[in-house]
Amino acid sequence: MTNGQQSKSDYSQNALGRVLTGFGYILAVPLFWMAIKIVQEYERGVIFRLGRLVGARGPGLFLIIPFVERMVKVDLRIVTMDVPRQDVITSDNVTVKVDAVIYFRVVNPENSVVRVADFVRATSLIGQTTLRNVIGQSVLDELLAKREQINQRLQGIIDEATEPWGIKVSAVEVRDVGLPPEMIRAMARQAEAERERRAKVIHAEGEFEAAERLAEAGRIMAATPTTLQLRYLQTMAEIASGGNSTIIFPLPIDLLNLFLGRVAGLAADQGSTK
């Protein structure tokens, strides 16, 4: 088709459009009730005139041309959509069941009507495929420990895919991660072994600190022997405070040796006098 023929076709279409528009204005008087449209604060009305997009109107009350203009309502509120549970194999070959929630809203009513047939269903399918791809590229430990990073990756990918449709994805949350029973038991054994290891390390550190304190106390007592006697007296006072009738009192070997030496000296003196 040449440029001249194209211009003639456009002119004829515009002329027909003007005629139908004028006819619609004439009919708007007796069909006034059909021309009145009301949209809510959270809605917009996308207007088509003879099949062509005119734009979005609202909120509030406005008029359209009967039989010439058609209105499609679009809700601008945030939509909460559940992503069905997906069976996914992670990058470390663990089968998990994952579901999520997507929060999105329409920011461009014209594109949400013109560029996609059903933006809600399209966003749901994009969410399912993106969830499977992202989880399949992650390891199990990352999925369990770095949930926030995975949510941000999902939100960025889905938002980029739905932006041409006039959709803004505000958040994506992985809601639940289902693990096989054998994997749950293996993780429980791993956690139990980790707790036992920590308990043994803490017990060994306590023994080491106690040995250091005992060695330090022994050096102090060796430097000042009277402290050992004071410790004996303190121990006896603690035992006596409990009302015990039998008290075991330890004697140092040095004291016994001194006593035995004196006894032997006295015996030798008595033998020499005789």
C-alpha positions in Angstrom: 0.0 0.0 0.0 1.4 3.4 -1.0 1.5 6.5 1.2 -1.4 8.1 -0.7 -3.6 5.0 -0.2 -2.6 4.9 3.5 -3.5 8.6 4.0 -6.8 8.1 2.2 -7.6 5.1 4.5 -6.7 7.1 7.7 -8.8 10.0 6.5 -11.8 7.8 5.8 -11.5 6.2 9.2 -11.2 9.5 11.0 -14.2 10.8 9.1 -16.3 7.8 10.0 -15.1 8.2 13.6 -16.3 11.8 13.7 -19.7 10.8 12.3 -20.1 8.1 14.9 -18.9 10.3 17.6 -21.4 13.0 16.6 -24.1 10.4 16.5 -23.1 9.2 20.0 -23.4 12.8 21.4 -26.9 13.0 19.9 -27.9 9.7 21.6 -26.2 10.8 24.9 -29.3 13.0 25.7 -32.0 10.3 25.6 -29.5 7.7 26.9 -28.1 9.8 29.6 -28.3 7.0 32.1 -25.9 4.9 29.9 -23.4 7.8 29.6 -22.9 8.2 33.4 -20.0 6.2 34.8 -18.8 6.2 38.4 -15.5 4.6 39.5 -14.3 4.3 43.1 -11.2 6.0 44.6 -9.2 2.8 44.2 -10.3 2.2 40.6 -9.6 3.7 37.2 -11.7 3.5 34.0 -9.8 2.7 30.8 -11.8 4.2 27.9 -11.9 2.8 24.4 -13.4 4.9 21.6 -14.3 2.8 18.6 -11.8 0.2 19.6 -8.9 2.7 20.2 -7.4 3.5 23.5 -8.4 7.0 24.8 -6.9 6.8 28.3 -7.8 6.3 31.9 -10.3 8.3 33.8 -11.4 8.6 37.4 -11.9 8.5 40.2 -15.4 9.9 40.5 -18.2 10.6 38.0 -17.7 11.2 34.3 -19.5 10.7 31.0 -18.8 8.5 28.1 -20.4 8.4 24.6 -23.0 5.6 24.4 -22.3 2.9 21.8 -19.1 4.7 20.8 -17.0 4.5 24.0 -16.5 1.5 26.2 -15.0 1.5 29.7 -12.9 -1.2 31.4 -12.5 -0.9 35.2 -9.1 -1.6 36.7 -8.5 -2.1 40.5 -5.4 -0.3 41.8 -5.3 -1.9 45.2 -2.6 -4.3 46.3 -3.3 -7.9 45.3 -2.2 -10.7 47.6 -1.7 -13.8 45.5 -0.6 -17.3 46.7 1.9 -19.1 44.6 0.9 -22.8 44.6 3.3 -25.3 46.2 6.1 -26.3 43.9 8.2 -29.5 43.9 11.7 -28.2 43.3 15.2 -29.9 43.3 17.8 -27.6 44.8 21.3 -27.3 43.3 22.6 -29.9 45.9 20.0 -32.4 44.8 17.5 -32.1 47.7 13.8 -32.3 46.8 11.8 -29.6 48.6 8.2 -28.3 48.5 8.1 -24.5 48.4 5.2 -22.0 48.2 5.3 -18.2 48.3 3.1 -15.1 48.4 3.3 -12.2 45.9 2.2 -8.6 46.7 1.6 -6.5 43.6 -0.6 -3.7 42.3 -1.4 -1.9 39.0 0.5 1.3 38.4 -0.4 1.8 34.7 -4.1 0.9 34.0 -3.7 1.3 30.3 -0.9 -1.2 29.9 -2.6 -3.7 32.2 -5.6 -3.8 29.9 -3.9 -3.4 26.5 -0.7 -5.4 26.8 -1.9 -8.5 28.6 -5.2 -10.4 28.5 -5.3 -11.3 32.2 -2.6 -9.7 34.3 -3.5 -11.6 37.5 -3.1 -15.0 35.9 0.0 -13.9 34.0 1.7 -12.7 37.2 0.8 -15.9 38.9 2.4 -18.0 36.2 5.5 -15.8 36.1 5.7 -16.2 39.9 5.6 -20.0 39.7 8.3 -20.3 37.0 10.5 -17.8 38.8 10.1 -19.6 42.1 11.2 -22.9 40.6 14.2 -21.3 38.8 15.5 -19.4 41.8 15.1 -22.3 44.3 16.7 -24.7 41.8 19.8 -22.5 41.6 20.1 -22.4 45.4 21.5 -24.9 47.9 19.4 -26.1 50.9 21.5 -24.2 53.5 21.1 -21.0 51.6 17.3 -21.6 51.3 17.0 -22.1 55.0 19.5 -19.5 56.3 19.3 -16.7 53.7 15.6 -16.4 53.1 15.7 -12.6 52.8 18.2 -12.7 49.9 16.1 -15.2 48.0 12.9 -13.1 48.6 14.8 -10.1 47.1 15.9 -12.1 44.1 12.4 -13.3 43.4 10.9 -9.8 43.8 13.5 -8.3 41.4 13.0 -10.9 38.7 9.1 -10.9 38.8 9.0 -7.1 39.0 11.2 -6.8 35.9 9.1 -9.3 34.0 5.7 -7.7 34.8 6.8 -4.0 34.4 5.7 -3.8 30.7 2.2 -4.8 31.8 1.9 -1.8 34.2 2.4 -4.1 37.3 4.6 -3.2 40.3 5.6 -6.1 42.5 6.2 -4.7 46.0 7.2 -7.9 47.8 7.6 -11.7 47.4 7.8 -13.9 50.5 8.8 -17.6 50.6 6.2 -18.9 53.0 7.0 -22.5 53.7 9.8 -25.0 52.8 8.8 -28.6 53.1 11.6 -31.1 53.6 11.6 -34.9 53.2 11.3 -36.9 56.5 14.8 -38.5 56.1 16.3 -35.0 55.6 14.6 -33.7 58.7 16.1 -36.7 60.7 19.5 -36.1 59.2 19.4 -32.4 60.2 18.2 -33.3 63.7 21.2 -35.6 64.1 23.6 -32.9 62.8 22.2 -30.4 65.2 22.5 -32.8 68.1 26.1 -33.6 67.2 26.8 -29.9 67.0 25.3 -29.3 70.5 27.4 -32.2 71.9 30.5 -30.8 70.4 29.9 -27.4 71.9 29.1 -28.9 75.3 32.4 -30.8 75.2 34.4 -27.7 74.2 32.8 -25.7 77.0 33.5 -28.5 79.6 37.1 -28.7 78.4 37.5 -24.9 78.7 36.1 -25.0 82.2 38.5 -27.7 83.2 41.4 -25.8 81.8 40.5 -22.6 83.6 40.0 -24.6 86.9 43.4 -26.1 86.5 45.0 -22.7 85.9 43.3 -21.3 89.1 44.4 -24.4 91.1 48.0 -24.0 89.9 48.0 -20.3 90.8 46.5 -21.1 94.3 49.2 -23.7 94.8 51.9 -21.3 94.0 50.5 -18.7 96.5 50.2 -21.3 99.2 53.7 -22.6 98.6 55.1 -19.0 99.0 53.2 -18.4 102.3 52.6 -21.7 104.2 50.3 -20.0 106.7 47.6 -19.7 104.1 47.3 -23.4 104.1 46.7 -23.5 107.8 44.1 -20.7 107.4 42.4 -22.8 104.7 42.2 -25.8 107.1 40.6 -23.7 109.8 38.1 -22.2 107.3 37.2 -25.7 106.2 36.7 -26.9 109.8 34.4 -23.9 110.4 32.3 -24.7 107.4 32.0 -28.4 108.5 31.1 -27.5 112.1 28.4 -25.0 111.0 26.5 -28.0 109.5 26.0 -29.7 112.8 28.2 -32.7 111.9 29.3 -34.9 114.8 32.3 -36.4 113.0 35.0 -34.2 111.6 37.9 -35.5 109.6 40.8 -33.1 110.0 43.7 -33.5 107.5 47.2 -33.0 108.9 50.1 -32.0 106.7 53.0 -34.5 106.4 55.5 -31.9 107.4 53.7 -31.4 110.7 53.7 -35.2 111.3 57.4 -35.4 110.5 58.2 -32.6 112.9 56.2 -34.3 115.6 57.9 -37.7 115.0 61.3 -36.0 115.0 60.6 -34.4 118.4 59.4 -37.8 119.8 62.6 -39.5 118.5 64.8 -36.7 120.0 63.1 -37.1 123.5 63.6 -40.9 123.3 67.3 -40.5 122.5 67.8 -38.0 125.4 66.1 -40.4 127.9 68.3 -43.3 126.6 71.5 -41.2 127.1 70.5 -40.2 130.7 70.1 -43.8 131.7 
